[in-house]
Amino acid sequence: SKLTLAFGVVPILGLFLVRFENPRKPEDTERWAVVGDLPSMHFETDDTPTPALALRLYCAIAQDWADNVIAGRDLSDSYPIEVAPTPEHAEMLLGRIAFIRQEVIPLAEPRTGP
């Protein structure tokens, strides 16, 4: 396996591209892994070929969990985030997501122009 830092903002988050030499399934050759001062998560790279798109997907997955927690909905279809599903945790996560969307994702966007 090979682990490559694709994008990072210390100590908030690190986005790693994980490449597996002998995956169980061909579609599991590559995965994104997000770690840091937020819930860790890993997911496929198929629809998110760039770090900015991967971070957008991270935010969408985390927001789904937080929205479902706040609304008191079933979490069986949400990503299994490893904290107690309390409104307080959901609000903290929504704050981190907002910061990532406003401050971090623009830094990960491809640069254009001079």
Secondary structure, 3 states (H helix, E strand, C coil): CEEEEEEEECCCEEEEEEECCCCCCHHHCEEEEEEECCCCEEEECCCCCCHHHHHHHHHHHHHHHHHHHHHCCCCCCCCCCCCCCCHHHHHHHHHHHHHHHHHHHHHHCCCCCC
